[in-house]
Amino acid sequence: MDRKGVVVILKKGFIGAGIVIAVLVVFGLMLMGSYNGFVNSEENVNQSYAQIENQLQRRLDLIPNLVNTVKGYASHEKEVIASISDARARLAGAKTPQEQATANTELTGALSRLLVVVENYPNLKADQQFTQLMDELAGTENRISVARKDYNDQVAIFNKKVKRFPGAIIANMTGFDQKEYFKAEPKAGEAPKVDFGGNG
């Protein structure tokens, strides 16, 4: 083979190697960009979840004051007070979004029963501390609802990235799994049953 033939073969080899390297660089950049997108999206999910936890903690902090105020007026309503305390403890011990959603629903139901009981105590309804605590609790409930929606929106964005191509491949390679939604229990939409002890 003459010198020109060797040069042509070397040029083709360099061009082929250059193309392979360029493809690998482009693939590497895509992989890095996709991975960083997963990291950012997961951080958004975690940040949104932290907001739910902050509001749930605020709610947990308000409950003892509310219970103590009710005890002062309606100490014989032990069942309702106990159900609130038990539901609060379950919420405080919940770890996953689903456990927290379930415990949150239980606490909401217990608080609904408390509101029914309060109707029997006009002095309690008129108590300034009770009214203030109920207003704070209502505001916290609204913030929980907003935080839950924001969290679920971030989870939806993240989960779509995990499921879509090429994200599914990259997520599988790098260990990113779908996130759990903060879902209300199916019974959360039902109004609590109220029995005023009438003979119907």
C-alpha positions as CSV (number, residue, x, y, z in Angstrom):
1,M,0.0,0.0,0.0
2,D,1.4,3.4,-0.9
3,R,1.6,6.4,1.3
4,K,-1.5,8.0,-0.1
5,G,-3.6,4.9,0.7
6,V,-2.4,4.9,4.3
7,V,-3.2,8.6,4.7
8,V,-6.7,8.0,3.3
9,I,-7.3,5.0,5.7
10,L,-6.0,7.1,8.6
11,K,-8.3,10.0,7.7
12,K,-11.3,7.7,7.4
13,G,-10.3,6.1,10.8
14,F,-10.1,9.5,12.4
15,I,-13.4,10.6,10.9
16,G,-15.0,7.4,12.1
17,A,-13.5,7.7,15.6
18,G,-14.5,11.4,15.6
19,I,-18.1,10.5,14.8
20,V,-18.2,7.8,17.5
21,I,-16.7,10.3,20.1
22,A,-19.1,13.0,19.0
23,V,-22.1,10.6,19.4
24,L,-20.8,9.5,22.8
25,V,-20.3,13.1,23.9
26,V,-23.8,14.0,22.8
27,F,-25.3,11.0,24.5
28,G,-23.3,11.8,27.7
29,L,-24.6,15.4,27.7
30,M,-28.2,14.1,27.2
31,L,-27.7,11.6,30.0
32,M,-26.3,14.3,32.3
33,G,-29.0,16.8,31.4
34,S,-31.7,14.2,32.0
35,Y,-30.2,13.0,35.3
36,N,-30.0,16.7,36.5
37,G,-33.6,17.1,35.5
38,F,-34.5,14.1,37.7
39,V,-32.5,15.6,40.6
40,N,-34.2,19.0,40.2
41,S,-37.6,17.4,39.9
42,E,-37.1,15.1,42.9
43,E,-35.9,18.1,45.0
44,N,-39.1,20.0,44.0
45,V,-41.1,16.9,45.2
46,N,-39.2,16.8,48.5
47,Q,-39.6,20.6,49.0
48,S,-43.4,20.3,48.4
49,Y,-43.6,17.4,50.8
50,A,-41.8,19.4,53.5
51,Q,-44.5,22.1,53.2
52,I,-47.2,19.5,53.9
53,E,-45.2,18.3,56.9
54,N,-44.8,21.9,58.2
55,Q,-48.6,22.5,58.0
56,L,-49.4,19.1,59.5
57,Q,-47.0,19.9,62.4
58,R,-48.7,23.3,62.8
59,R,-52.0,21.5,63.0
60,L,-50.6,19.1,65.5
61,D,-49.4,22.0,67.7
62,L,-52.8,23.6,67.7
63,I,-54.8,20.5,68.7
64,P,-53.7,20.3,72.4
65,N,-54.7,23.9,73.0
66,L,-58.0,23.2,71.4
67,V,-58.6,20.1,73.4
68,N,-57.7,21.8,76.6
69,T,-60.1,24.6,75.9
70,V,-62.9,22.1,75.1
71,K,-62.1,20.2,78.3
72,G,-62.7,23.3,80.3
73,Y,-66.3,23.5,79.1
74,A,-67.1,19.9,78.1
75,S,-65.0,17.6,80.3
76,H,-67.6,14.8,80.1
77,E,-67.2,14.6,76.3
78,K,-64.3,12.2,76.9
79,E,-64.9,10.0,73.8
80,V,-64.6,12.9,71.4
81,I,-61.6,14.3,73.2
82,A,-59.9,10.9,73.2
83,S,-60.6,10.3,69.5
84,I,-58.9,13.7,68.7
85,S,-55.9,12.8,70.9
86,D,-55.6,9.3,69.3
87,A,-55.9,10.7,65.8
88,R,-53.3,13.3,66.5
89,A,-50.9,10.7,67.8
90,R,-51.4,8.6,64.7
91,L,-50.7,11.6,62.5
92,A,-47.6,12.4,64.5
93,G,-46.3,8.9,64.0
94,A,-47.1,8.6,60.3
95,K,-44.1,8.3,58.0
96,T,-45.2,8.0,54.4
97,P,-47.4,10.3,52.4
98,Q,-50.2,7.7,52.4
99,E,-49.9,7.1,56.2
100,Q,-50.1,10.8,56.7
101,A,-53.1,11.2,54.4
102,T,-54.9,8.4,56.3
103,A,-54.1,9.8,59.7
104,N,-55.0,13.4,58.5
105,T,-58.4,12.1,57.4
106,E,-59.0,10.5,60.8
107,L,-58.0,13.7,62.5
108,T,-60.3,15.7,60.3
109,G,-63.2,13.3,61.2
110,A,-62.5,13.6,64.9
111,L,-62.4,17.4,64.6
112,S,-65.7,17.3,62.7
113,R,-67.3,15.4,65.6
114,L,-65.9,18.0,68.0
115,L,-67.6,20.7,66.1
116,V,-70.9,18.9,66.5
117,V,-70.3,18.6,70.2
118,V,-69.4,22.3,70.4
119,E,-72.9,23.2,69.2
120,N,-74.2,22.0,72.6
121,Y,-72.0,24.5,74.5
122,P,-72.8,28.1,73.6
123,N,-70.3,29.4,76.2
124,L,-67.6,27.4,74.5
125,K,-68.6,28.7,71.0
126,A,-68.4,32.2,72.4
127,D,-65.0,31.7,74.1
128,Q,-62.4,33.9,72.4
129,Q,-59.5,31.4,72.8
130,F,-61.7,28.7,71.2
131,T,-62.7,30.9,68.4
132,Q,-59.1,32.0,67.7
133,L,-57.9,28.4,67.8
134,M,-60.7,27.3,65.4
135,D,-59.8,30.2,63.0
136,E,-56.1,29.2,63.1
137,L,-57.0,25.6,62.5
138,A,-59.2,26.5,59.6
139,G,-56.4,28.6,58.1
140,T,-54.0,25.7,58.6
141,E,-56.5,23.3,56.9
142,N,-56.5,25.6,53.9
143,R,-52.7,25.7,53.8
144,I,-52.6,21.9,54.1
145,S,-54.9,21.7,51.1
146,V,-52.8,24.0,49.0
147,A,-49.5,22.3,50.1
148,R,-51.1,18.9,49.2
149,K,-52.1,20.1,45.7
150,D,-48.6,21.6,45.1
151,Y,-47.0,18.3,46.3
152,N,-49.2,16.2,44.1
153,D,-48.5,18.5,41.1
154,Q,-44.8,18.0,41.6
155,V,-45.2,14.3,42.0
156,A,-47.1,14.2,38.7
157,I,-44.3,16.0,36.9
158,F,-41.7,13.7,38.4
159,N,-43.6,10.5,37.7
160,K,-44.2,11.6,34.1
161,K,-40.4,12.0,33.7
162,V,-39.8,8.6,35.2
163,K,-42.4,6.9,32.9
164,R,-41.6,8.7,29.6
165,F,-38.9,7.7,27.1
166,P,-35.9,8.2,27.4
167,G,-36.4,9.2,31.0
168,A,-37.6,5.7,31.9
169,I,-34.3,4.2,30.8
170,I,-32.3,6.9,32.6
171,A,-34.5,6.6,35.7
172,N,-34.0,2.9,35.8
173,M,-30.2,3.2,35.3
174,T,-29.9,5.8,38.1
175,G,-32.4,4.5,40.6
176,F,-35.1,7.1,40.4
177,D,-38.5,5.6,41.2
178,Q,-42.0,7.0,41.0
179,K,-43.2,9.0,44.0
180,E,-46.3,8.4,46.1
181,Y,-49.2,10.9,45.9
182,F,-50.7,12.4,49.0
183,K,-54.2,11.0,48.5
184,A,-57.2,11.5,50.7
185,E,-59.0,8.5,51.9
186,P,-62.1,7.5,49.9
187,K,-64.3,8.3,53.0
188,A,-62.8,11.8,53.2
189,G,-65.6,13.2,51.0
190,E,-68.4,11.8,53.2
191,A,-70.0,14.1,55.8
192,P,-69.7,12.7,59.3
193,K,-72.9,11.1,60.7
194,V,-74.5,13.1,63.4
195,D,-76.9,11.7,66.0
196,F,-78.5,14.1,68.4
197,G,-80.1,11.3,70.4
198,G,-83.6,11.8,69.0
199,N,-86.0,9.0,68.8
200,G,-86.5,9.6,65.0
